[in-house]
Structure formats: structure tokens, C-alpha cells
Amino acid sequence: MESEVYKQKFTWLLRRMTIGSCLLCLAAMCCADTIDEVARNLARKLSVRLAAGEVAHVNARNLSTLGSRDFTKARASFEHGLRRSPTRTSHPVEVVFTISQNLREYLLVAELQRTGDHIVEMIPYRPEPTERTAKTALDRRLLWEQENPILDAAVLEDRMLVLDTAGLNLYGRVRSTWEPLDSRPLNSSVPVRDPRGRLQVSEATVTIYLPGVTCHGTWTPTLDIHCEPGEEEFQLSGEPVKLTAGRNTLASGGWPLFFSYGRIAEQPKPLYLLGEMDGRTHLYDAERRPAGVFDSWGSDFAIAESGCGAAKDILVTSAADRDTNDSVADFEIADRKPVQASDPIEFPGPITALWPAPDGAVAVAHNLNSGRYAAYTIQIACSR
């Protein structure tokens, strides 16, 4: 409740900023590139408003998605800039230091509160894009190409399972090519515009998850599948999820509907990523509170582990339109911000499926030239 009051207060203040104060803020921002420098500039602006004998007692609040490390640095720089040596006649005054944000930038706000007086100073802060050095390299390899839309695929040594909208197909490796061995229809239509399905294999058994339908069976020694109505849950990044009937979204308890999901570690608590219905990726903290929004990502991503340094690799599609070629790049989350760790790899059309797999992911692309669907493996290698 207290945070909401402060958010309302800052909305009121922002609406009443004059053109002159905006220009002063922008001028200060041009001379400071880091969060430390912006905080020091704000402290200098406020210190001239302190009367003789006044010593600032600072309370700090972070109402933005700025990471805890940067917030701590900003607070320390602000407090250092206001520091005065106490005297016998000095007395404390309350100063509230807050970092808020809008759609374009952060806003550092200082409020000086004394009896009968309320002084506010503000400076915006727009961080420079993080410099990227490639830590990983992505390798794309074609598995299979066909006319029917592919939903998922799995390679099992010299065998391969391909799930498409018509059924489950088993292939065997003969020299360097895949040859069809067997297939089974699903006996169930996938009545969504953009069909989705998940294939999970454990030893000799196979489970197929579809919107409104779940299929169980074996792939060896014979291919045998039986489907029943109803959605069963499967594990995605350690969370039980299920495909929603009649739609191409996923559902999990307590979360809004989403296209992609990932749980990533940030000491001492985890963070959660959801590719949601608005086409953006939303970041949540351990208490499931909003902690950020990534507009530059596509709606599909898969969590992988490369062992190249980051606790989790995030293979992310681009924000391309459905009628253009797509790409996938490796990202990691540093201080609650996305950092690109690899160069992107290109695909001959939009990505229609992206699922985690050992050492990377399985991606399906709709080739815009041929109209066919192609399944690829994406593997992550550490750059030298």
C-alpha cells in the first residue's frame, strides 16, 4: 500500500514538471553516463537547498526494475554527495531518494521534507546499452523437412521421432540419411490456428502433449500410441505446465497464459521469464512480482545449460514478423537485464516451435520459399 502511495505521488509530480526543469534535467543527464554520476549530480542539486546546520537523513526506495546492485551503487553515491560533518547546532532533515521509471528511462527523485516545506529534485537516467562480447556460439543442424507442420522432434541415437499435425513418425538412420520406419496417426485433430505439441521420451516410452489431448505409448520395440481427451501436465524449466485446449498457449498455476516459460537462478532467489499474450517477455521476481519487460525478444524462448559461464542460457527468437525470416540468439540475464551472449543464427522463415533439448533446443521453421517445415537442432558451444 505504501509503495502505491509513492507511485501515485510520483505520477502527480511528473505531470507538473515544467519545461525549464526538464531542460535542466536533460542537461545534467548529458554530463553523466553512469548511475553513480547521475546520483551524485542529484545530490549536488539537492545539497544547495539544504540550510545551514541541516544534515540529510536518507530513506531510499526502488520503485523501478533497476537491479539491486545498481540501486545500491546509486544510493551510496547519493548519500555520499549529501554528507556533511555534524556540528553542535546541526539537526537532521528527512530526504527520500527514489528511483522510478517510465517507458523510456529511469527517474532519480530526491525529496527534502521539512516542516512547512517540500522540495523535489529530479534527474532522468537512460543507461547505455550493455557492450556485448560473444561468450557462446550456436550451431544449427537440419534434422528433417516435410510438408506437414512439425510440432516437435527427438533424436535417440540412430532413431528419430517427429511429431506433426497428422501423427507420430519414426525414422532410422541409414548411412547419413533418415529413412521412415513406422508411423501412427494421433486419431485426434489439433483444432488451433497455430498448432503446438510437445514430445517427451523416457527409455522405451513416449508421451505426446497436445491442446486438449494426451497420448501415451512406446516407440521401441514397436511404435504404439493411444490418445485420450484431456490435458496432462509436463515439466518445462522445472515447472508443471500444460497446453490449453483450443489454443496455442501454455498454462501453469498462478501465472497468466503464456507462450514460453523459464526459471533462471539469481542468488539467493530465482527469477521467472514468461513470453506472454502481449508478445513481450515479462520478468518476475521470486515473489512473482513484475521485475521487467523485454520488448526486443520474440515470444518463443527455451532455457538451456551450456556450462559456458552463465547459470542458464536462454535461446530467444527475434521479434520478426510472421512473414519474414527469423533468428535465434543466446542470452543471459545479468542484474535483471538481458545480455546477448552469441551472434544470432538465421532461419529461412519464422520459428513455429522452440523446445528445450539436451545441450540446446529443437527449433521448427516454416520455410518461406518452399512452404515446407524444417526441424533443426540448436547446440551451444563455448567461444574460445
N, C-alpha and C positions, 0 to 999 in steps of 0.2 A: 504493500500500500504506500509506504514511504517513497519507494522508487517511482511509483506512478505520479505522486505529487510533484516530485522533482522533474519528471519528464514533462508534465503539464506546464510547470514553471518555465522550463527552457523553451518550450514551444511559444509561450507568451512573450518571452524575451526576444526570441528570434524574429517574431512578427513586428517588433517595434524597433529593430535596429535601423539606424539612419544610414543614408548613403555615405555620409562622411565617416562614420565608424567602420563601415565595410571597407572603404578605401584604405583606412589606417590598418585594418587587419590584413588586407592583401599585401600592403607594403611590408608589414612585418614578416609575413609568410615568405616573401621573396628572398629575404635575407637569412632565412633559417631553413635548412634542409632536413634536419633530424628532429625527432620528437623531443630530445633533450633541449635543443636550441629554441624550439617553439615554446617549451615550458619556461625556459629562462627569460625569454622575451616577455612572456605574460607576467612573470614575477616582477620584471622591471617596470612594466606598465602599472602594476598594482602598488608597488612599493612607494611611488611618488604620491599615492593617495593616502598613505599611512601618516598619521600625525606624529609629532614628536612624542616619544615615550611609548608608542604603541608597538607591541610585539605580536606578530601573527601566530595564531594557533590554528593549524591547518587540519581540516577534515577532508578526505579525498574520496571521490566516488567515480566508478567506471560504469557509465550507462551506455557503453558502446561495445563493439565486437573486438576492440583492440586487445591483444594478448596481454596476459598478466606480466610478462617480462617487460614489455614496452611501457605498460602503465606504471610499473614500479619505477622505472627509469625516469619517466616524466614527473612523477610525484616527487622523487628525490631532487631533481633539478629545480622544480618549482619551490620546494621548501628551502633549498639552499639559497635561491635567489632572494628570498624574503628574510633570511636570517639576520637578526640584529643582536648585538651584545646587550644583555639586560642591565638596567641601572636600578637605582633605588626607587626612582619615580616611574619606572616602566610598568605597563599593565597590559594584559592580553586582550586581543580582539579576535573574534571568530572569522575565519576565512574558509570558504568552501571551494575546493578545487574539484572540478568535474570535467570528465571527457565524455562528450556526447557525439552524435554523428547524424548526418543526413545521407541522401543517396550518393553524394559526390565526395564527401570528405568528412574528416573528424573535426570537432569543435572543442577547443580547450577553453573553459569558462572559469573565471575567478570571481567570487562574490565576497565582498567585505561587508560584514554586518556589525553595525554599532547602533546604539540607541538613537532612534530617530533618523537613521541614515542607512541606505542600502546602495552600495556601489558595485557595478558589474563591469568586468572587462572580458573581452573575447578575442581569440585568435584562431583561425582555421588551420588545419594541418592536413595536407594531402601527401602521403608517403610516396617516395619514388618507387617504381616497380622493382621488385627484387631481381638482382642480377642472377642469371642462370648459368650454371656450368653443368654440362651433361654428366650425370652420375651413372646412368644406365643406358643400354642400347636395346632396342626392341627388334625382334626377328619375326617376320611374318612368313608363314608357310601354308600353301594351299593344301587342304585336305581333300575336298570333294566339291564338285559343281554339278547342278542339275536344274530342271525346270521348276519343280515344286518348291515352295518356300521351305527352307530348312529352319528348324526351331532350335536344335542343339545337336552336338556330336561328341563322341568319346572314343579315344583310341586306346585299345587294350592289346598291347604288343603287336601281334600280327593280325588282329581283328579290329574292326571299326564299326561302331553303331551310329547311324544317322537317323535322327528323329525329324520327320517333316509333317506337313498337314495331312498326309494320307496314311502314314503309318510309321512303323519302325523297321529299318533296313539294316541287315548285317552284311559286312563286306570282309573279304580276306585279302591279305597282301600276297600278290603273286609277282615275284621279282620286284619291280619298282612301281607297280600299279595296284589299285584296289579293284577286285573283282566281286560282283554280287554273289552272295551265298544263299541268303534267305530273306524273307520279308513277311511282316504281319500287319494287316490293317488294324487301325485302332477301334473300328466299329463305333466311332464317335466323331461327330463333326466338331470343329473348333469355330464357334459362331461369332468371332470377333473380327473387327476390321484389320487390325494388326496382330496376327496370331502370335501367341507365345507358348512355350512349353519348356520344361526342364527335365533333363535325363540324368539319373543318378544310378551308378553301377557299384555293386559291392560283391566281390568274388563272382559267383555264378548268377546272382540275381540282378534284376533291373527294375527300376521304378520310374514311371513316367507321370509327371505332374502337368495337368492342363487346366484351363479355366473351367471349373465345374465337373471335372473328370479326373480320376486317378487310376493308373494301370499298374499291375504287378505281374512279374513273370521271371523267366530265366532267359539268358542269351546263350548258355552252353550247358549241356552238350547239344541241346536243341533250342531254337528260338520259340518261346511260348509266352503269350501276353493275354491277360484278362483285364478288362476295364469295367469300372463301376462308377455311377454318378457320385459326386461329392468331392470336395477339395480337401486334400490332406496337406499337412504342413511339411516343409523340408527346411533344412538348415542353410542359411545364407549369411556368411560372415558371423557365425555363432548365434544367430537369431532365428527362431522359428518363424517362417513366413509361408504364405500360400497365395496362389494365383486366384484372383477374384473372378467369379462366374460371369461370363458375358462381357468381360473387359480384358484389357491387356496390362492391368496394374497388379501390384502385389499388396498384400495386407499383413499387418502384424499388430498385435495388441497394443493399444495406446498411441499408435502412430497414425498420421493421416495416410491415405493411399499414396503409393509411390511406385516409381518405375525401377529404381535401383536403391540398394541399401549397402551400407558399410559401417563397420565398427572399427575404429582405429584407436591406438593407445596414445594417451598423453599423460605422463606421470603427474599426479598419482591417480588420476581418474580418466576414463575413456571419453572419446568424442564419437558422435554419430553423424553420418552423412546420409541424406535422403535426396534422391532425384525425384522431385515432386511434380504435381499436376500442372504447375505453372511453367514448367520447362526449365526451372532453375534448380541448382543443388543447394540444399539448406544444411547448415552445420548446427548441431545441437550439443550442449554440454552434458555432463553425466546425469544431471537432474532433468534432462530433456528440455532445457530452456534454449530458445534461439540464440545462437552464438555467431552467426554469419550467413551470408548468401553469396554464392559464386555464380555470376551471370555468364561467364565466358565458357563454361563447360556445357557439353551436351547432356541429354537426360539419361544416358547409359554410362555406367562405370562398373568396374569389377575390382575387388580387393585381391591382391596377390602378395606373395612374400618372395623376394629375390635374395635377401641376405646381403644386399649391396650397401647397407648402412641404415636406411630407413626401416622402422619397425614394420611398416606396411607400405606397399606400393599400390597406387591407385591408377588403374588403366582407364583412361577417360576418352570418350568420343568428343569430337568437336561440336560446336554449336551450329553446324551447317544445316541448310535446308534439306528437305527430304528428296529434292530433285537435283542434288549436287553430290560430288564425291566427298567422302568422309575421311577422317583420320583418327588415329588413336595415339595418345602420348601418355607417358608415365609421369605421375605427380606424387608428391608427398605433402604432408601438412606440417608446416613449421610455424609455431606460435599462432596457430589458428588461421593461417593464410596458406593458400595453395602455392606450391613451388614446383615448377616443371623440372623434372629430373632427366628427361630424354628428349631427343628430337622426335617429332611425330612420324608415324608410318602411314602412308596413303593407301586408300582402298578405292576400287573402281565404281563406287556408288555409296549410298547411305548404309550405315550399320543397322541391321534389323534385329540382331541379338548379340549380347555380350555376356558371357557367363564365366565365372572363375573356374580355373583348371589348374592341375599341378604345374608349377613353375610359370604360371601366367594366366592365359584365358583362351576361350574359344570365341571367335567372332564370326558372324554371318553378315555378308554384304550382298546387296542387290545390285548386280552389275547393270549400269545404266545403258551400256552399249548392246549387250547381248540379251538383257532381260532375265538372265539366269541368276540363281542364288548360289553363293560360294561360301563354304565353311573354311576357316583358317585357324591355325594355332598361332598364338602370340606368346613368345617366350622372352624373358628378361635376362639380359646378360650385364654383368658389371663392366663399366668402361675402365679401360686401363689408362 
